[in-house]
């Protein structure tokens, strides 16, 4: 279903599921992803090599800090546990990173 926004543009989902707003021929991405596919893929490979959830949490903190984001200690462990439970899938890692990354 396509809904018109108050400016007369249409909102449609992108391939990533984030809505976009079309205004005339211009398409504006409403929710830009914070991390590139290459960054998340590299992090995924690193996490898959580490069997310890505490070390995975530390790897998440380092990953986010090197990109200007912060992450609480408990949030890191929770996110690492969720990623591990989801089999370290790309989608699970991307979703958790987007949910827990705090702008510093």
C-alpha positions in Angstrom: 0.0 0.0 0.0 1.3 3.5 -0.9 0.3 6.4 1.3 0.5 10.0 0.3 2.2 12.3 2.9 1.0 15.8 3.7 3.3 17.3 1.1 1.7 15.2 -1.7 4.6 12.8 -2.0 4.2 9.0 -1.9 5.8 6.8 0.7 7.1 3.5 -0.5 9.4 1.0 1.2 13.0 0.5 0.0 14.6 -2.9 -0.4 15.9 -2.5 3.2 12.4 -1.8 4.4 13.0 1.8 5.2 10.4 4.1 3.8 11.3 6.7 1.2 9.4 9.8 0.1 9.0 10.5 -3.5 8.5 14.2 -4.4 8.2 14.7 -8.2 11.2 12.8 -9.6 13.2 13.3 -6.5 13.6 10.4 -4.0 14.6 11.2 -0.5 15.8 8.4 1.8 14.0 8.9 5.1 16.2 6.5 7.2 19.7 6.3 6.0 21.6 3.3 7.4 24.4 4.2 9.8 26.8 1.4 8.6 27.7 0.1 5.2 27.2 -3.4 4.1 31.0 -3.9 3.9 31.4 -2.7 7.5 28.7 -5.0 8.8 30.0 -7.9 6.8 33.5 -7.4 8.3 32.1 -7.2 11.8 30.0 -10.3 11.2 33.1 -12.3 10.2 34.9 -11.0 13.3 32.0 -12.0 15.6 31.8 -15.5 14.1 35.4 -16.1 14.9 34.9 -15.2 18.6 32.9 -17.8 20.6 32.7 -15.7 23.8 29.8 -13.3 24.2 31.8 -11.0 26.4 34.5 -10.7 23.8 31.8 -10.1 21.1 30.4 -7.3 23.3 33.8 -5.7 23.4 34.2 -6.1 19.6 30.9 -4.3 19.2 32.0 -1.5 21.5 35.3 -1.1 19.6 33.4 -1.2 16.2 31.0 1.5 17.3 33.6 3.7 19.0 35.8 3.7 15.9 32.9 5.1 14.0 32.0 7.8 16.5 29.2 5.9 18.3 28.9 4.8 21.9 27.3 1.8 23.5 26.4 1.0 27.1 28.1 -2.0 28.7 24.8 -3.9 29.2 23.5 -2.9 25.8 26.7 -4.4 24.2 26.2 -7.7 26.0 22.5 -7.8 25.2 23.1 -7.0 21.5 25.9 -9.6 21.3 23.6 -12.2 22.8 20.8 -11.4 20.3 23.2 -11.5 17.4 24.5 -14.9 18.5 21.0 -16.3 19.0 20.1 -15.2 15.5 23.1 -17.1 14.1 25.1 -13.9 13.4 22.9 -13.2 10.4 23.6 -10.0 8.5 20.1 -8.7 9.1 20.3 -9.4 12.9 23.6 -7.6 13.2 22.5 -4.6 11.1 19.3 -4.3 13.2 21.1 -4.5 16.5 23.7 -2.0 15.5 21.1 0.4 14.3 19.1 0.0 17.6 22.0 0.3 20.1 24.4 2.8 18.5 24.4 6.1 20.4 25.8 9.2 18.7 28.7 10.6 20.7 
